[in-house]
Amino acid sequence: MAIRILVVDDATFIRDMIKKQLRDKIPGVEIIDAPDGARALAQMKNQSVDLILSDWEMPNMTGAELLSTVRAMPNAEKTPFIMISSRGDRNHIVKAIELGVSDYLSKPFSAEELLKKVFKQLKIAGKNPAQRVSGATTQGIAFASVDVLTGGRAEAVAAAPKPANPFANSSASALLGGKPAVKAVETTKAAKGKAQLRFSNNRTFSCVIREMSLQLMNCLMQRSDDLPGLFDQAVVDIETGDGNNLARVNGYVHSIQAGENRPDTGVVKIVIRFVDNDAEKFETLSKYIAQM
């Protein structure tokens, strides 16, 4: 009998990435999905599932509420449940454990992290699916998302050459802690705020926000050897003037390019497109944008 996995997340982009990775690695897997907890429960009324992967922050019914409901269901109380969240702080994880979660996966995550936890929980549940050998895992989950959007026709992208002096004479780098240049004052005036960008494998970058809407954020950050790639998952922590962070926003790398018209630029422009479908986050972003 085929393994059936339920994927729950309000972001279509995240659901598509997860489904692509699972189908690539588990032959014959059956995947059903839902944008929130309420519709996930509706899916479970007429069919049993072997594993649930659910986001925490969702409209209508959160992942925590879904988990509590599932644990109270006689036919699903022991179903492996992996909670996915952009909040990886200790208190959040402890709460998930108290609710009966089987495992916890922090956003942004790599394909390796996802698959490792999925296979671990399936094995505990007595399911030992055959693994399909492919290059999807080593390429990472971002490449799987490219396949979803392009039908598997993703092109290879050459790595940028390492500059001899990445921040020399860079006007934009003044925003990011580099030495000020002639045009630094003009660029600073255009800056709207600051944020932290988090990617898989614990990569974190500080950035200066240039423009922001409810759909995307355009910002500048320092060039480095471990820059993210197109379609990489991202979590954005926007900094407020009082030193606190706004609600975390989930997204992906929509575009990335040189910050200046020169091969040795020390700054890159990056656009993060948001994928959340959460009214509370929209309200928080709206207030922040109005104050920019």
C-alpha positions as CSV (number, residue, x, y, z in Angstrom):
1,M,0.0,0.0,0.0
2,A,1.4,3.4,-1.0
3,I,2.5,5.8,1.8
4,R,0.1,8.8,2.1
5,I,1.5,12.1,3.4
6,L,-0.5,15.2,4.2
7,V,1.3,18.6,3.6
8,V,-0.3,21.6,5.2
9,D,0.9,25.2,4.6
10,D,-0.8,28.4,3.6
11,A,2.1,29.2,1.2
12,T,1.6,27.3,-2.1
13,F,5.3,27.8,-2.9
14,I,6.3,25.8,0.3
15,R,3.8,23.1,-0.4
16,D,5.0,22.6,-3.9
17,M,8.6,22.4,-2.8
18,I,7.9,19.8,-0.2
19,K,5.7,17.7,-2.5
20,K,8.4,17.8,-5.2
21,Q,11.1,16.5,-2.8
22,L,8.9,13.7,-1.4
23,R,7.9,12.5,-4.9
24,D,11.5,12.6,-6.0
25,K,12.7,10.4,-3.1
26,I,9.7,8.1,-2.2
27,P,8.5,6.0,-5.1
28,G,4.7,5.7,-5.3
29,V,4.1,8.2,-2.5
30,E,0.6,9.7,-2.4
31,I,0.5,13.3,-1.3
32,I,-2.5,15.3,-0.3
33,D,-2.2,19.0,0.7
34,A,-4.2,21.8,2.3
35,P,-3.7,25.5,2.9
36,D,-4.7,25.5,6.6
37,G,-5.6,23.2,9.5
38,A,-9.4,23.3,8.9
39,R,-9.1,22.0,5.3
40,A,-6.5,19.5,6.4
41,L,-9.0,17.9,8.8
42,A,-11.5,17.8,6.0
43,Q,-9.0,15.8,4.0
44,M,-8.6,13.4,6.8
45,K,-12.3,12.6,7.2
46,N,-12.4,10.2,4.3
47,Q,-8.8,8.9,4.3
48,S,-6.1,8.0,6.7
49,V,-2.6,9.4,6.4
50,D,0.8,8.0,7.4
51,L,2.5,11.3,8.1
52,I,1.6,15.0,8.6
53,L,3.9,17.9,7.7
54,S,2.3,21.1,8.9
55,D,3.2,24.8,9.1
56,W,2.6,26.4,12.5
57,E,1.4,29.9,11.5
58,M,-1.7,29.6,9.2
59,P,-5.0,31.4,8.9
60,N,-8.4,29.8,10.0
61,M,-6.7,27.0,12.0
62,T,-3.0,27.0,13.0
63,G,-0.7,24.1,13.0
64,A,-0.9,24.0,16.9
65,E,-4.7,23.7,16.7
66,L,-4.5,21.1,14.0
67,L,-2.0,19.1,16.1
68,S,-4.2,19.2,19.2
69,T,-7.2,18.1,17.2
70,V,-5.3,15.2,15.5
71,R,-4.0,14.0,18.9
72,A,-7.6,13.8,20.1
73,M,-8.7,11.7,17.2
74,P,-8.8,7.9,18.0
75,N,-7.6,6.9,14.5
76,A,-4.8,9.5,14.3
77,E,-3.6,10.1,17.8
78,K,-0.3,8.3,17.0
79,T,0.2,9.6,13.4
80,P,3.7,11.1,13.0
81,F,3.3,14.9,13.0
82,I,6.2,17.1,11.9
83,M,5.7,20.8,12.8
84,I,7.3,23.4,10.5
85,S,7.8,26.9,11.6
86,S,10.0,30.0,11.0
87,R,10.2,30.3,14.8
88,G,12.9,28.1,16.2
89,D,13.2,29.6,19.7
90,R,13.2,27.2,22.6
91,N,9.8,28.2,24.0
92,H,8.1,27.6,20.7
93,I,9.7,24.1,20.4
94,V,8.8,23.2,24.0
95,K,5.2,24.2,23.3
96,A,5.1,22.0,20.2
97,I,6.5,19.1,22.3
98,E,3.8,19.6,24.9
99,L,1.1,19.4,22.2
100,G,2.5,16.1,21.1
101,V,4.6,16.9,18.1
102,S,6.7,14.0,16.7
103,D,9.5,16.3,15.3
104,Y,10.2,20.0,14.5
105,L,11.6,21.6,11.4
106,S,12.6,25.2,11.3
107,K,12.2,27.4,8.2
108,P,14.2,27.9,6.1
109,F,15.2,24.2,5.7
110,S,17.2,22.3,3.2
111,A,16.0,19.2,1.3
112,E,18.4,17.1,3.4
113,E,16.8,18.3,6.6
114,L,13.3,17.7,5.4
115,L,14.0,14.2,4.0
116,K,16.0,13.1,7.1
117,K,13.1,13.9,9.4
118,V,10.5,12.4,7.1
119,F,12.3,9.1,6.8
120,K,13.0,9.0,10.5
121,Q,9.3,9.4,11.4
122,L,8.1,6.9,8.7
123,K,10.6,4.3,10.1
124,I,9.3,4.9,13.7
125,A,5.8,4.3,12.4
126,G,6.8,1.0,10.8
127,K,6.9,2.4,7.3
128,N,10.1,1.7,5.4
129,P,9.8,3.3,1.9
130,A,12.3,2.5,-0.8
131,Q,14.4,5.6,-1.5
132,R,14.8,6.7,-5.1
133,V,18.4,7.7,-5.8
134,S,18.7,11.1,-7.5
135,G,20.6,14.3,-7.4
136,A,17.7,16.3,-5.9
137,T,18.9,16.0,-2.3
138,T,22.5,17.3,-3.0
139,Q,21.2,20.1,-5.1
140,G,18.9,21.3,-2.3
141,I,15.3,22.2,-2.0
142,A,15.6,25.4,-3.9
143,F,16.5,23.5,-7.1
144,A,13.4,21.4,-6.6
145,S,11.3,24.5,-6.5
146,V,12.8,25.6,-9.8
147,D,11.7,22.3,-11.3
148,V,8.2,23.0,-10.0
149,L,8.0,26.4,-11.8
150,T,9.8,25.5,-15.0
151,G,8.9,21.8,-15.5
152,G,12.4,20.6,-14.8
153,R,14.2,22.9,-17.2
154,A,16.3,24.8,-14.6
155,E,19.5,26.1,-16.1
156,A,22.8,25.9,-14.3
157,V,24.0,29.2,-12.9
158,A,27.7,30.0,-12.8
159,A,29.2,31.1,-9.5
160,A,30.2,34.7,-9.3
161,P,34.0,35.3,-9.2
162,K,35.4,36.2,-5.8
163,P,36.5,39.8,-5.8
164,A,40.0,40.8,-4.7
165,N,38.6,43.7,-2.6
166,P,34.9,43.3,-2.4
167,F,34.1,46.5,-0.6
168,A,36.6,48.9,-2.1
169,N,35.0,52.1,-3.5
170,S,31.5,50.7,-3.1
171,S,29.0,53.4,-2.5
172,A,26.3,51.0,-1.6
173,S,28.5,49.2,0.9
174,A,28.4,52.3,3.2
175,L,24.9,51.2,4.1
176,L,26.2,47.8,5.2
177,G,29.1,48.9,7.4
178,G,31.7,49.5,4.6
179,K,33.8,52.6,4.1
180,P,31.7,55.6,3.0
181,A,32.1,56.8,-0.6
182,V,31.1,59.9,-2.5
183,K,27.5,58.8,-3.2
184,A,27.0,57.1,0.2
185,V,24.8,60.0,1.5
186,E,22.4,59.8,-1.5
187,T,22.1,56.0,-1.1
188,T,21.5,56.3,2.7
189,K,18.6,58.7,2.1
190,A,16.9,56.0,-0.1
191,A,17.2,53.3,2.6
192,K,13.9,52.4,4.3
193,G,14.9,50.2,7.1
194,K,16.9,47.1,8.1
195,A,16.2,43.4,8.2
196,Q,17.8,40.0,8.7
197,L,17.6,37.3,6.0
198,R,17.8,33.7,7.1
199,F,18.4,30.8,4.7
200,S,19.0,27.1,5.2
201,N,22.2,25.7,6.7
202,N,22.2,28.6,9.3
203,R,23.1,31.3,6.7
204,T,22.1,34.8,8.0
205,F,22.6,38.1,6.3
206,S,21.9,41.7,7.3
207,C,20.3,43.8,4.7
208,V,19.1,47.4,4.1
209,I,15.6,47.7,2.8
210,R,15.2,49.8,-0.3
211,E,11.5,49.2,-1.1
212,M,8.8,47.0,0.4
213,S,5.2,46.0,-0.4
214,L,2.9,43.3,0.9
215,Q,4.2,41.1,-1.9
216,L,8.0,41.6,-1.8
217,M,11.0,43.3,-0.4
218,N,13.9,44.9,-2.4
219,C,17.1,45.2,-0.4
220,L,20.9,45.4,-0.4
221,M,23.3,43.1,1.3
222,Q,27.0,42.4,1.4
223,R,28.4,40.0,-1.2
224,S,29.9,36.7,0.3
225,D,31.0,33.3,-0.8
226,D,27.8,31.6,0.3
227,L,25.1,33.8,-1.3
228,P,21.6,32.3,-1.7
229,G,20.4,31.2,-5.1
230,L,17.2,31.9,-7.0
231,F,14.1,30.3,-5.4
232,D,16.0,29.6,-2.1
233,Q,13.6,29.7,0.9
234,A,14.1,32.8,3.1
235,V,12.7,34.0,6.4
236,V,12.7,37.8,6.8
237,D,13.0,39.4,10.3
238,I,12.3,43.0,9.8
239,E,13.8,45.3,12.4
240,T,11.8,48.2,13.9
241,G,13.1,51.5,15.2
242,D,12.9,50.4,18.8
243,G,15.2,47.4,18.2
244,N,12.5,44.8,18.2
245,N,11.6,42.5,15.3
246,L,8.3,42.3,13.4
247,A,6.6,39.0,12.9
248,R,8.7,36.7,10.7
249,V,7.8,36.7,7.1
250,N,8.4,33.7,4.8
251,G,9.5,34.1,1.2
252,Y,11.9,33.0,-1.5
253,V,14.7,34.7,-3.5
254,H,12.9,36.2,-6.5
255,S,16.0,37.9,-8.0
256,I,19.6,38.6,-7.2
257,Q,22.1,40.8,-9.0
258,A,25.2,43.0,-8.6
259,G,24.6,46.1,-6.5
260,E,26.8,48.1,-8.8
261,N,27.8,48.0,-12.5
262,R,31.2,46.5,-11.9
263,P,32.4,42.9,-11.5
264,D,34.1,43.4,-8.2
265,T,31.1,45.0,-6.5
266,G,30.9,44.2,-2.8
267,V,27.1,44.6,-2.6
268,V,24.2,42.6,-4.1
269,K,20.6,43.6,-4.7
270,I,18.2,40.9,-3.7
271,V,14.4,40.7,-4.0
272,I,12.5,38.5,-1.6
273,R,9.0,37.6,-2.7
274,F,6.7,36.8,0.3
275,V,4.6,33.6,0.3
276,D,2.6,33.9,3.5
277,N,-1.2,34.1,3.3
278,D,-1.7,35.4,6.8
279,A,-4.0,38.3,7.5
280,E,-2.2,39.1,10.8
281,K,1.2,39.3,9.0
282,F,-0.3,41.5,6.2
283,E,-1.6,43.9,8.9
284,T,1.8,44.1,10.6
285,L,3.5,44.7,7.2
286,S,1.0,47.3,6.3
287,K,1.6,49.3,9.5
288,Y,5.4,49.0,8.9
289,I,5.2,50.1,5.3
290,A,3.0,53.1,6.2
291,Q,5.7,54.3,8.6
292,M,8.5,53.9,6.1
